[in-house]
Amino acid sequence: MYTHKLKVGDKVSFIDGTGKKIKGTISQADAVLSNIGECSLILKLYDDANYLNIKGEAK
């Protein structure tokens, strides 16, 4: 059972298949729910590592 509450703007991180830590901010969240099959949570993430501040410096 999934018990976390995720919303747009939340910062998240996870480990990908190669063991690299991925950090991002949720920019869109959708779900596909079913009472007879699989349920899916679909998150669109903004990559925080590619962010540039106002002065053009990498974060």
CHARMM internal coordinates of N, CA and C (Angstrom, degrees):
IC EDIT
DIST 1 N 1 CA 1.4461
DIST 1 CA 1 C 1.5233
ANGL 1 N 1 CA 1 C 108.60
DIST 1 C 2 N 1.3200
ANGL 1 CA 1 C 2 N 115.91
DIHE 1 N 1 CA 1 C 2 N 134.87
DIST 2 N 2 CA 1.4630
ANGL 1 C 2 N 2 CA 122.19
DIHE 1 CA 1 C 2 N 2 CA 179.25
DIST 2 CA 2 C 1.5201
ANGL 2 N 2 CA 2 C 108.58
DIHE 1 C 2 N 2 CA 2 C -92.98
DIST 2 C 3 N 1.3331
ANGL 2 CA 2 C 3 N 116.54
DIHE 2 N 2 CA 2 C 3 N 124.81
DIST 3 N 3 CA 1.4660
ANGL 2 C 3 N 3 CA 119.50
DIHE 2 CA 2 C 3 N 3 CA -173.94
DIST 3 CA 3 C 1.5277
ANGL 3 N 3 CA 3 C 114.08
DIHE 2 C 3 N 3 CA 3 C -118.43
DIST 3 C 4 N 1.3365
ANGL 3 CA 3 C 4 N 118.22
DIHE 3 N 3 CA 3 C 4 N -0.80
DIST 4 N 4 CA 1.4599
ANGL 3 C 4 N 4 CA 120.16
DIHE 3 CA 3 C 4 N 4 CA -179.03
DIST 4 CA 4 C 1.5230
ANGL 4 N 4 CA 4 C 110.41
DIHE 3 C 4 N 4 CA 4 C -79.70
DIST 4 C 5 N 1.3193
ANGL 4 CA 4 C 5 N 115.74
DIHE 4 N 4 CA 4 C 5 N 149.87
DIST 5 N 5 CA 1.4621
ANGL 4 C 5 N 5 CA 121.12
DIHE 4 CA 4 C 5 N 5 CA 175.28
DIST 5 CA 5 C 1.5225
ANGL 5 N 5 CA 5 C 107.37
DIHE 4 C 5 N 5 CA 5 C -106.74
DIST 5 C 6 N 1.3225
ANGL 5 CA 5 C 6 N 116.77
DIHE 5 N 5 CA 5 C 6 N 111.71
DIST 6 N 6 CA 1.4586
ANGL 5 C 6 N 6 CA 122.39
DIHE 5 CA 5 C 6 N 6 CA 179.36
DIST 6 CA 6 C 1.5176
ANGL 6 N 6 CA 6 C 109.12
DIHE 5 C 6 N 6 CA 6 C -108.83
DIST 6 C 7 N 1.3425
ANGL 6 CA 6 C 7 N 115.47
DIHE 6 N 6 CA 6 C 7 N 141.69
DIST 7 N 7 CA 1.4622
ANGL 6 C 7 N 7 CA 119.11
DIHE 6 CA 6 C 7 N 7 CA 177.67
DIST 7 CA 7 C 1.5255
ANGL 7 N 7 CA 7 C 109.26
DIHE 6 C 7 N 7 CA 7 C -144.12
DIST 7 C 8 N 1.3203
ANGL 7 CA 7 C 8 N 115.64
DIHE 7 N 7 CA 7 C 8 N 162.62
DIST 8 N 8 CA 1.4604
ANGL 7 C 8 N 8 CA 121.30
DIHE 7 CA 7 C 8 N 8 CA 178.53
DIST 8 CA 8 C 1.5263
ANGL 8 N 8 CA 8 C 108.96
DIHE 7 C 8 N 8 CA 8 C -57.27
DIST 8 C 9 N 1.3256
ANGL 8 CA 8 C 9 N 115.91
DIHE 8 N 8 CA 8 C 9 N 133.64
DIST 9 N 9 CA 1.4628
ANGL 8 C 9 N 9 CA 121.90
DIHE 8 CA 8 C 9 N 9 CA -179.02
DIST 9 CA 9 C 1.5180
ANGL 9 N 9 CA 9 C 113.72
DIHE 8 C 9 N 9 CA 9 C 99.91
DIST 9 C 10 N 1.3411
ANGL 9 CA 9 C 10 N 117.68
DIHE 9 N 9 CA 9 C 10 N -16.25
DIST 10 N 10 CA 1.4660
ANGL 9 C 10 N 10 CA 120.85
DIHE 9 CA 9 C 10 N 10 CA 178.11
DIST 10 CA 10 C 1.5253
ANGL 10 N 10 CA 10 C 110.28
DIHE 9 C 10 N 10 CA 10 C -69.10
DIST 10 C 11 N 1.3160
ANGL 10 CA 10 C 11 N 116.12
DIHE 10 N 10 CA 10 C 11 N 141.79
DIST 11 N 11 CA 1.4611
ANGL 10 C 11 N 11 CA 121.93
DIHE 10 CA 10 C 11 N 11 CA 173.67
DIST 11 CA 11 C 1.5268
ANGL 11 N 11 CA 11 C 107.67
DIHE 10 C 11 N 11 CA 11 C -87.84
DIST 11 C 12 N 1.3347
ANGL 11 CA 11 C 12 N 116.24
DIHE 11 N 11 CA 11 C 12 N 134.88
DIST 12 N 12 CA 1.4575
ANGL 11 C 12 N 12 CA 121.51
DIHE 11 CA 11 C 12 N 12 CA -179.65
DIST 12 CA 12 C 1.5236
ANGL 12 N 12 CA 12 C 109.23
DIHE 11 C 12 N 12 CA 12 C -134.18
DIST 12 C 13 N 1.3174
ANGL 12 CA 12 C 13 N 116.45
DIHE 12 N 12 CA 12 C 13 N 159.92
DIST 13 N 13 CA 1.4622
ANGL 12 C 13 N 13 CA 121.38
DIHE 12 CA 12 C 13 N 13 CA 173.04
DIST 13 CA 13 C 1.5180
ANGL 13 N 13 CA 13 C 108.10
DIHE 12 C 13 N 13 CA 13 C -147.08
DIST 13 C 14 N 1.3290
ANGL 13 CA 13 C 14 N 114.88
DIHE 13 N 13 CA 13 C 14 N 152.76
DIST 14 N 14 CA 1.4532
ANGL 13 C 14 N 14 CA 120.83
DIHE 13 CA 13 C 14 N 14 CA 178.43
DIST 14 CA 14 C 1.5178
ANGL 14 N 14 CA 14 C 108.94
DIHE 13 C 14 N 14 CA 14 C -155.90
DIST 14 C 15 N 1.3148
ANGL 14 CA 14 C 15 N 116.44
DIHE 14 N 14 CA 14 C 15 N 166.00
DIST 15 N 15 CA 1.4562
ANGL 14 C 15 N 15 CA 122.93
DIHE 14 CA 14 C 15 N 15 CA 178.16
DIST 15 CA 15 C 1.5241
ANGL 15 N 15 CA 15 C 107.88
DIHE 14 C 15 N 15 CA 15 C -99.87
DIST 15 C 16 N 1.3524
ANGL 15 CA 15 C 16 N 117.01
DIHE 15 N 15 CA 15 C 16 N 125.43
DIST 16 N 16 CA 1.4609
ANGL 15 C 16 N 16 CA 119.55
DIHE 15 CA 15 C 16 N 16 CA -179.90
DIST 16 CA 16 C 1.5297
ANGL 16 N 16 CA 16 C 110.66
DIHE 15 C 16 N 16 CA 16 C -81.21
DIST 16 C 17 N 1.3073
ANGL 16 CA 16 C 17 N 117.31
DIHE 16 N 16 CA 16 C 17 N -177.08
DIST 17 N 17 CA 1.4640
ANGL 16 C 17 N 17 CA 122.77
DIHE 16 CA 16 C 17 N 17 CA -176.27
DIST 17 CA 17 C 1.5138
ANGL 17 N 17 CA 17 C 114.38
DIHE 16 C 17 N 17 CA 17 C -64.60
DIST 17 C 18 N 1.3429
ANGL 17 CA 17 C 18 N 117.90
DIHE 17 N 17 CA 17 C 18 N -18.28
DIST 18 N 18 CA 1.4632
ANGL 17 C 18 N 18 CA 121.05
DIHE 17 CA 17 C 18 N 18 CA 179.60
DIST 18 CA 18 C 1.5246
ANGL 18 N 18 CA 18 C 112.06
DIHE 17 C 18 N 18 CA 18 C -98.90
DIST 18 C 19 N 1.3347
ANGL 18 CA 18 C 19 N 117.52
DIHE 18 N 18 CA 18 C 19 N 3.13
DIST 19 N 19 CA 1.4549
ANGL 18 C 19 N 19 CA 121.72
DIHE 18 CA 18 C 19 N 19 CA 179.16
DIST 19 CA 19 C 1.5210
ANGL 19 N 19 CA 19 C 114.00
DIHE 18 C 19 N 19 CA 19 C 89.52
DIST 19 C 20 N 1.3389
ANGL 19 CA 19 C 20 N 117.73
DIHE 19 N 19 CA 19 C 20 N 4.77
DIST 20 N 20 CA 1.4614
ANGL 19 C 20 N 20 CA 121.86
DIHE 19 CA 19 C 20 N 20 CA -179.78
DIST 20 CA 20 C 1.5260
ANGL 20 N 20 CA 20 C 109.75
DIHE 19 C 20 N 20 CA 20 C -84.67
DIST 20 C 21 N 1.3512
ANGL 20 CA 20 C 21 N 116.35
DIHE 20 N 20 CA 20 C 21 N 136.32
DIST 21 N 21 CA 1.4588
ANGL 20 C 21 N 21 CA 120.80
DIHE 20 CA 20 C 21 N 21 CA 178.28
DIST 21 CA 21 C 1.5261
ANGL 21 N 21 CA 21 C 109.22
DIHE 20 C 21 N 21 CA 21 C -80.37
DIST 21 C 22 N 1.3146
ANGL 21 CA 21 C 22 N 116.65
DIHE 21 N 21 CA 21 C 22 N 125.27
DIST 22 N 22 CA 1.4573
ANGL 21 C 22 N 22 CA 123.87
DIHE 21 CA 21 C 22 N 22 CA 179.89
DIST 22 CA 22 C 1.5267
ANGL 22 N 22 CA 22 C 108.07
DIHE 21 C 22 N 22 CA 22 C -108.10
DIST 22 C 23 N 1.3421
ANGL 22 CA 22 C 23 N 116.66
DIHE 22 N 22 CA 22 C 23 N 128.46
DIST 23 N 23 CA 1.4634
ANGL 22 C 23 N 23 CA 121.64
DIHE 22 CA 22 C 23 N 23 CA 177.82
DIST 23 CA 23 C 1.5215
ANGL 23 N 23 CA 23 C 108.29
DIHE 22 C 23 N 23 CA 23 C -116.59
DIST 23 C 24 N 1.3173
ANGL 23 CA 23 C 24 N 116.28
DIHE 23 N 23 CA 23 C 24 N 140.78
DIST 24 N 24 CA 1.4573
ANGL 23 C 24 N 24 CA 120.00
DIHE 23 CA 23 C 24 N 24 CA 179.44
DIST 24 CA 24 C 1.5130
ANGL 24 N 24 CA 24 C 111.44
DIHE 23 C 24 N 24 CA 24 C -161.39
DIST 24 C 25 N 1.3158
ANGL 24 CA 24 C 25 N 114.69
DIHE 24 N 24 CA 24 C 25 N 174.11
DIST 25 N 25 CA 1.4569
ANGL 24 C 25 N 25 CA 122.96
DIHE 24 CA 24 C 25 N 25 CA 176.81
DIST 25 CA 25 C 1.5160
ANGL 25 N 25 CA 25 C 107.75
DIHE 24 C 25 N 25 CA 25 C -119.34
DIST 25 C 26 N 1.3198
ANGL 25 CA 25 C 26 N 117.11
DIHE 25 N 25 CA 25 C 26 N 133.49
DIST 26 N 26 CA 1.4574
ANGL 25 C 26 N 26 CA 121.19
DIHE 25 CA 25 C 26 N 26 CA -179.48
DIST 26 CA 26 C 1.5262
ANGL 26 N 26 CA 26 C 109.03
DIHE 25 C 26 N 26 CA 26 C -68.54
DIST 26 C 27 N 1.3423
ANGL 26 CA 26 C 27 N 115.97
DIHE 26 N 26 CA 26 C 27 N 121.82
DIST 27 N 27 CA 1.4642
ANGL 26 C 27 N 27 CA 119.80
DIHE 26 CA 26 C 27 N 27 CA 177.96
DIST 27 CA 27 C 1.5244
ANGL 27 N 27 CA 27 C 111.59
DIHE 26 C 27 N 27 CA 27 C -107.08
DIST 27 C 28 N 1.3287
ANGL 27 CA 27 C 28 N 117.24
DIHE 27 N 27 CA 27 C 28 N -17.42
DIST 28 N 28 CA 1.4668
ANGL 27 C 28 N 28 CA 121.17
DIHE 27 CA 27 C 28 N 28 CA 177.17
DIST 28 CA 28 C 1.5249
ANGL 28 N 28 CA 28 C 108.18
DIHE 27 C 28 N 28 CA 28 C -157.60
DIST 28 C 29 N 1.3214
ANGL 28 CA 28 C 29 N 116.85
DIHE 28 N 28 CA 28 C 29 N 141.09
DIST 29 N 29 CA 1.4653
ANGL 28 C 29 N 29 CA 121.71
DIHE 28 CA 28 C 29 N 29 CA 178.96
DIST 29 CA 29 C 1.5263
ANGL 29 N 29 CA 29 C 109.43
DIHE 28 C 29 N 29 CA 29 C -134.95
DIST 29 C 30 N 1.3204
ANGL 29 CA 29 C 30 N 116.23
DIHE 29 N 29 CA 29 C 30 N 131.04
DIST 30 N 30 CA 1.4600
ANGL 29 C 30 N 30 CA 123.05
DIHE 29 CA 29 C 30 N 30 CA 177.04
DIST 30 CA 30 C 1.5212
ANGL 30 N 30 CA 30 C 108.26
DIHE 29 C 30 N 30 CA 30 C -136.85
DIST 30 C 31 N 1.3083
ANGL 30 CA 30 C 31 N 116.00
DIHE 30 N 30 CA 30 C 31 N 160.16
DIST 31 N 31 CA 1.4626
ANGL 30 C 31 N 31 CA 120.65
DIHE 30 CA 30 C 31 N 31 CA 178.15
DIST 31 CA 31 C 1.5202
ANGL 31 N 31 CA 31 C 109.54
DIHE 30 C 31 N 31 CA 31 C -140.99
DIST 31 C 32 N 1.3210
ANGL 31 CA 31 C 32 N 114.93
DIHE 31 N 31 CA 31 C 32 N 147.02
DIST 32 N 32 CA 1.4594
ANGL 31 C 32 N 32 CA 122.29
DIHE 31 CA 31 C 32 N 32 CA 172.59
DIST 32 CA 32 C 1.5202
ANGL 32 N 32 CA 32 C 105.47
DIHE 31 C 32 N 32 CA 32 C -117.59
DIST 32 C 33 N 1.3235
ANGL 32 CA 32 C 33 N 116.66
DIHE 32 N 32 CA 32 C 33 N 115.32
DIST 33 N 33 CA 1.4600
ANGL 32 C 33 N 33 CA 121.41
DIHE 32 CA 32 C 33 N 33 CA -175.16
DIST 33 CA 33 C 1.5244
ANGL 33 N 33 CA 33 C 110.77
DIHE 32 C 33 N 33 CA 33 C -111.75
DIST 33 C 34 N 1.3206
ANGL 33 CA 33 C 34 N 115.00
DIHE 33 N 33 CA 33 C 34 N 145.27
DIST 34 N 34 CA 1.4591
ANGL 33 C 34 N 34 CA 120.40
DIHE 33 CA 33 C 34 N 34 CA 178.76
DIST 34 CA 34 C 1.5169
ANGL 34 N 34 CA 34 C 108.59
DIHE 33 C 34 N 34 CA 34 C -148.67
DIST 34 C 35 N 1.3118
ANGL 34 CA 34 C 35 N 116.78
DIHE 34 N 34 CA 34 C 35 N 142.37
DIST 35 N 35 CA 1.4658
ANGL 34 C 35 N 35 CA 119.14
DIHE 34 CA 34 C 35 N 35 CA 175.90
DIST 35 CA 35 C 1.5298
ANGL 35 N 35 CA 35 C 111.45
DIHE 34 C 35 N 35 CA 35 C -95.91
DIST 35 C 36 N 1.3463
ANGL 35 CA 35 C 36 N 117.43
DIHE 35 N 35 CA 35 C 36 N 0.34
DIST 36 N 36 CA 1.4733
ANGL 35 C 36 N 36 CA 119.87
DIHE 35 CA 35 C 36 N 36 CA 178.91
DIST 36 CA 36 C 1.5250
ANGL 36 N 36 CA 36 C 113.03
DIHE 35 C 36 N 36 CA 36 C -125.52
DIST 36 C 37 N 1.3221
ANGL 36 CA 36 C 37 N 118.47
DIHE 36 N 36 CA 36 C 37 N -5.04
DIST 37 N 37 CA 1.4641
ANGL 36 C 37 N 37 CA 121.02
DIHE 36 CA 36 C 37 N 37 CA -177.72
DIST 37 CA 37 C 1.5150
ANGL 37 N 37 CA 37 C 111.12
DIHE 36 C 37 N 37 CA 37 C -144.63
DIST 37 C 38 N 1.3160
ANGL 37 CA 37 C 38 N 113.91
DIHE 37 N 37 CA 37 C 38 N -155.19
DIST 38 N 38 CA 1.4585
ANGL 37 C 38 N 38 CA 119.79
DIHE 37 CA 37 C 38 N 38 CA -178.33
DIST 38 CA 38 C 1.5250
ANGL 38 N 38 CA 38 C 111.89
DIHE 37 C 38 N 38 CA 38 C -74.03
DIST 38 C 39 N 1.3288
ANGL 38 CA 38 C 39 N 115.41
DIHE 38 N 38 CA 38 C 39 N 149.26
DIST 39 N 39 CA 1.4599
ANGL 38 C 39 N 39 CA 122.90
DIHE 38 CA 38 C 39 N 39 CA 172.81
DIST 39 CA 39 C 1.5302
ANGL 39 N 39 CA 39 C 106.99
DIHE 38 C 39 N 39 CA 39 C -113.36
DIST 39 C 40 N 1.3072
ANGL 39 CA 39 C 40 N 116.90
DIHE 39 N 39 CA 39 C 40 N 145.31
DIST 40 N 40 CA 1.4642
ANGL 39 C 40 N 40 CA 120.98
DIHE 39 CA 39 C 40 N 40 CA -178.20
DIST 40 CA 40 C 1.5186
ANGL 40 N 40 CA 40 C 110.72
DIHE 39 C 40 N 40 CA 40 C -130.68
DIST 40 C 41 N 1.3275
ANGL 40 CA 40 C 41 N 115.21
DIHE 40 N 40 CA 40 C 41 N 140.55
DIST 41 N 41 CA 1.4565
ANGL 40 C 41 N 41 CA 122.69
DIHE 40 CA 40 C 41 N 41 CA 172.05
DIST 41 CA 41 C 1.5207
ANGL 41 N 41 CA 41 C 106.20
DIHE 40 C 41 N 41 CA 41 C -109.41
DIST 41 C 42 N 1.3211
ANGL 41 CA 41 C 42 N 117.37
DIHE 41 N 41 CA 41 C 42 N 121.89
DIST 42 N 42 CA 1.4533
ANGL 41 C 42 N 42 CA 122.05
DIHE 41 CA 41 C 42 N 42 CA -177.51
DIST 42 CA 42 C 1.5229
ANGL 42 N 42 CA 42 C 108.10
DIHE 41 C 42 N 42 CA 42 C -112.56
DIST 42 C 43 N 1.3360
ANGL 42 CA 42 C 43 N 115.98
DIHE 42 N 42 CA 42 C 43 N 117.38
DIST 43 N 43 CA 1.4607
ANGL 42 C 43 N 43 CA 121.12
DIHE 42 CA 42 C 43 N 43 CA -179.80
DIST 43 CA 43 C 1.5193
ANGL 43 N 43 CA 43 C 109.73
DIHE 42 C 43 N 43 CA 43 C -114.38
DIST 43 C 44 N 1.3222
ANGL 43 CA 43 C 44 N 116.64
DIHE 43 N 43 CA 43 C 44 N 133.32
DIST 44 N 44 CA 1.4548
ANGL 43 C 44 N 44 CA 121.86
DIHE 43 CA 43 C 44 N 44 CA 171.44
DIST 44 CA 44 C 1.5202
ANGL 44 N 44 CA 44 C 105.36
DIHE 43 C 44 N 44 CA 44 C -102.66
DIST 44 C 45 N 1.3466
ANGL 44 CA 44 C 45 N 116.28
DIHE 44 N 44 CA 44 C 45 N 121.61
DIST 45 N 45 CA 1.4557
ANGL 44 C 45 N 45 CA 120.99
DIHE 44 CA 44 C 45 N 45 CA -175.33
DIST 45 CA 45 C 1.5183
ANGL 45 N 45 CA 45 C 111.48
DIHE 44 C 45 N 45 CA 45 C -108.95
DIST 45 C 46 N 1.3233
ANGL 45 CA 45 C 46 N 115.26
DIHE 45 N 45 CA 45 C 46 N 143.14
DIST 46 N 46 CA 1.4532
ANGL 45 C 46 N 46 CA 122.64
DIHE 45 CA 45 C 46 N 46 CA 171.00
DIST 46 CA 46 C 1.5211
ANGL 46 N 46 CA 46 C 106.16
DIHE 45 C 46 N 46 CA 46 C -94.01
DIST 46 C 47 N 1.3299
ANGL 46 CA 46 C 47 N 117.35
DIHE 46 N 46 CA 46 C 47 N 127.11
DIST 47 N 47 CA 1.4615
ANGL 46 C 47 N 47 CA 122.68
DIHE 46 CA 46 C 47 N 47 CA -176.78
DIST 47 CA 47 C 1.5271
ANGL 47 N 47 CA 47 C 110.13
DIHE 46 C 47 N 47 CA 47 C -76.46
DIST 47 C 48 N 1.3240
ANGL 47 CA 47 C 48 N 117.17
DIHE 47 N 47 CA 47 C 48 N 105.84
DIST 48 N 48 CA 1.4650
ANGL 47 C 48 N 48 CA 121.58
DIHE 47 CA 47 C 48 N 48 CA -179.28
DIST 48 CA 48 C 1.5272
ANGL 48 N 48 CA 48 C 112.60
DIHE 47 C 48 N 48 CA 48 C -64.58
DIST 48 C 49 N 1.3298
ANGL 48 CA 48 C 49 N 118.31
DIHE 48 N 48 CA 48 C 49 N -24.45
DIST 49 N 49 CA 1.4601
ANGL 48 C 49 N 49 CA 121.60
DIHE 48 CA 48 C 49 N 49 CA -178.38
DIST 49 CA 49 C 1.5269
ANGL 49 N 49 CA 49 C 111.76
DIHE 48 C 49 N 49 CA 49 C -69.39
DIST 49 C 50 N 1.3221
ANGL 49 CA 49 C 50 N 118.60
DIHE 49 N 49 CA 49 C 50 N -22.56
DIST 50 N 50 CA 1.4641
ANGL 49 C 50 N 50 CA 121.74
DIHE 49 CA 49 C 50 N 50 CA -178.80
DIST 50 CA 50 C 1.5192
ANGL 50 N 50 CA 50 C 112.89
DIHE 49 C 50 N 50 CA 50 C -99.51
DIST 50 C 51 N 1.3160
ANGL 50 CA 50 C 51 N 116.99
DIHE 50 N 50 CA 50 C 51 N 17.93
DIST 51 N 51 CA 1.4673
ANGL 50 C 51 N 51 CA 122.76
DIHE 50 CA 50 C 51 N 51 CA -177.93
DIST 51 CA 51 C 1.5279
ANGL 51 N 51 CA 51 C 110.95
DIHE 50 C 51 N 51 CA 51 C -80.11
DIST 51 C 52 N 1.3116
ANGL 51 CA 51 C 52 N 117.75
DIHE 51 N 51 CA 51 C 52 N 136.21
DIST 52 N 52 CA 1.4631
ANGL 51 C 52 N 52 CA 122.67
DIHE 51 CA 51 C 52 N 52 CA 171.84
DIST 52 CA 52 C 1.5215
ANGL 52 N 52 CA 52 C 108.20
DIHE 51 C 52 N 52 CA 52 C -115.04
DIST 52 C 53 N 1.3390
ANGL 52 CA 52 C 53 N 116.42
DIHE 52 N 52 CA 52 C 53 N 135.86
DIST 53 N 53 CA 1.4628
ANGL 52 C 53 N 53 CA 118.86
DIHE 52 CA 52 C 53 N 53 CA 177.81
DIST 53 CA 53 C 1.5283
ANGL 53 N 53 CA 53 C 110.11
DIHE 52 C 53 N 53 CA 53 C -81.94
DIST 53 C 54 N 1.3085
ANGL 53 CA 53 C 54 N 117.20
DIHE 53 N 53 CA 53 C 54 N -178.76
DIST 54 N 54 CA 1.4679
ANGL 53 C 54 N 54 CA 122.67
DIHE 53 CA 53 C 54 N 54 CA -176.35
DIST 54 CA 54 C 1.5350
ANGL 54 N 54 CA 54 C 111.91
DIHE 53 C 54 N 54 CA 54 C -56.68
DIST 54 C 55 N 1.3178
ANGL 54 CA 54 C 55 N 118.25
DIHE 54 N 54 CA 54 C 55 N -34.50
DIST 55 N 55 CA 1.4630
ANGL 54 C 55 N 55 CA 121.90
DIHE 54 CA 54 C 55 N 55 CA -178.24
DIST 55 CA 55 C 1.5292
ANGL 55 N 55 CA 55 C 111.98
DIHE 54 C 55 N 55 CA 55 C -82.57
DIST 55 C 56 N 1.3335
ANGL 55 CA 55 C 56 N 117.95
DIHE 55 N 55 CA 55 C 56 N 0.41
DIST 56 N 56 CA 1.4587
ANGL 55 C 56 N 56 CA 121.15
DIHE 55 CA 55 C 56 N 56 CA 178.41
DIST 56 CA 56 C 1.5163
ANGL 56 N 56 CA 56 C 114.05
DIHE 55 C 56 N 56 CA 56 C 82.55
DIST 56 C 57 N 1.3271
ANGL 56 CA 56 C 57 N 117.30
DIHE 56 N 56 CA 56 C 57 N 13.59
DIST 57 N 57 CA 1.4603
ANGL 56 C 57 N 57 CA 121.50
DIHE 56 CA 56 C 57 N 57 CA 179.52
DIST 57 CA 57 C 1.5166
ANGL 57 N 57 CA 57 C 109.42
DIHE 56 C 57 N 57 CA 57 C -93.92
DIST 57 C 58 N 1.3276
ANGL 57 CA 57 C 58 N 115.43
DIHE 57 N 57 CA 57 C 58 N 140.53
DIST 58 N 58 CA 1.4646
ANGL 57 C 58 N 58 CA 119.42
DIHE 57 CA 57 C 58 N 58 CA 178.00
DIST 58 CA 58 C 1.5091
ANGL 58 N 58 CA 58 C 109.93
DIHE 57 C 58 N 58 CA 58 C -66.22
DIST 58 C 59 N 1.2978
ANGL 58 CA 58 C 59 N 116.09
DIHE 58 N 58 CA 58 C 59 N 143.60
DIST 59 N 59 CA 1.4643
ANGL 58 C 59 N 59 CA 122.11
DIHE 58 CA 58 C 59 N 59 CA 179.89
DIST 59 CA 59 C 1.5081
ANGL 59 N 59 CA 59 C 109.60
DIHE 58 C 59 N 59 CA 59 C -76.81
END
COOR INIT
IC SEED 1 N 1 CA 1 C
IC BUILD
